[in-house]
Amino acid sequence: MPYKNSKLKVLLTKKILIKNSKGEPRYFLGISEDLTQLYRSQEELLKSETRFSKIFHSSPVPIFIISNRKKTFIDANIKCTEFFGINRDRAIGNSIDEFSEFKNSELLTNIIDAIENDKSYVNRQITINLEGAERHILLSCEQLPLPDDIWSVFITLDVTDRINAERKMEAALAKQQDLNKLRTQFISMVSHEFRTPLTTIMLAADMLGKYYDKIHPEERQKQIERIKETIQKMTNLMENLLVIGRMDSGNFLFNPRECNLEQLCLNLIKNAEFNSGFSHRINFNLNGNCKNVILDDQLISLVINNLLSNAIKYSPNSKVIDFTVNCNDQMIELIVTDYGIGIPEEEQHLLTQSFYRASNVGQISGYGLGMSIVSRAVEAHCGQIEVRSKPGSGSTFIVKLPQDCGNKSN
């Protein structure tokens, strides 16, 4: 009914029939109770519940509510059921222990911490496994006190993409730092390695130009050989740098084809012995049929050439190198053993890094590129490298190359 402010009132009215002593109706007694405020409160409560339900279920992040006393689900929004893969109707009223998605996980540990200690917290970063995939989430909890219970309201935010992006950025930054370090090492190395031989060439050429007629023929030939040797070292350095560059840029094509590995090894052994001035003898052992194998002969030539030249270079006091090749239908194995200075165990995993040289090489010349080239060539063949070495006891390099790598690449 309307009242002075032209608003409606909600009244609860009771009518009581009043009778006289003879039992005859005399009049009605009307009693009215103003329920307007109660009605409005209920109306506001209904609106509030509706708003909460819409916000709760339309939230873009998973939210679920658990009773601290009963340890059961009170509710879970749509995003929660989608993210965790649980059924809302089955979850409500049931214990969290009944759901495998929460068992034995960092998530369950943090849920129990909240409901057993009535604890609130914000943005705990945890890792969970959902359907075999690792997910990273931020878990927050707020305590909601009630007359006979306390509810824990959990809000989760999936930050997997952000974490993965951060890791990629960190990896990219680390790679960039490595590249900057390599660039610095490269500039320093090239400056030194080119300046020194160029100085040698200039001095030898200058001496020959000024005193050619006065120099003994043997001394003239010695200076000419120095120039040739120095140019050869510079050429080898440039070739190695070009190979590394092509491999890193993806311009070095993997081209496996049938080749005679036995003959290839014999030719490379002759070259290695010749380039060393026949200071070392290479013992060659061949097992199996290696005349018709599927390999990229250019890449394998780089592998064998660098392994043999390193074995010779780092064995100044030993004149023998053992080279074994084993071939079968599944695998090709190259084994190069020297009896030289060896490699410290803690440094062996660093050998394939460009420009890296072991700490015990002393005055032995080198650029730290050979094993980097070997590693890339072996990787192209789907192969593996094993190193066995002790300082002072020599080194053995074992290269294993599967013969079906060409099929895998295709």
Secondary structure, DSSP 8 states (H G I E B T S, - for coil): -B-TTS-B--EEEEEEEEE-TTS-EEEEEEEEEE-HHHHHHHHHHHHHHHHHHHHHHH-SS-EEEEETTT-BEEEE-HHHHHHHT--HHHHBTSBGGG-TTTTTSHHHHHHHHHHHHT--EEEEEEEEEETTEEEEEEEEEEEEE-SS-EEEEEEEEE-HHHHHHHHHHHHHHHHHHHHHHHHHHHHHHHHHHHHHHHHHHHHHHHHHHHHTTTS-HHHHHHHHHHHHHHHHHHHHHHHHHHHHHHHHHT-S----EEE-HHHHHHHHHHHHHHHTTT-SEEEEEEES--SSEEE-HHHHHHHHHHHHHHHHHT-TT--EEEEEEEE-SSEEEEEEEE-SS---GGGGGGTTSTT---TT-TT----S-HHHHHHHHHHHTT-EEEEEE-TTS-EEEEEEEETTHHHHH-
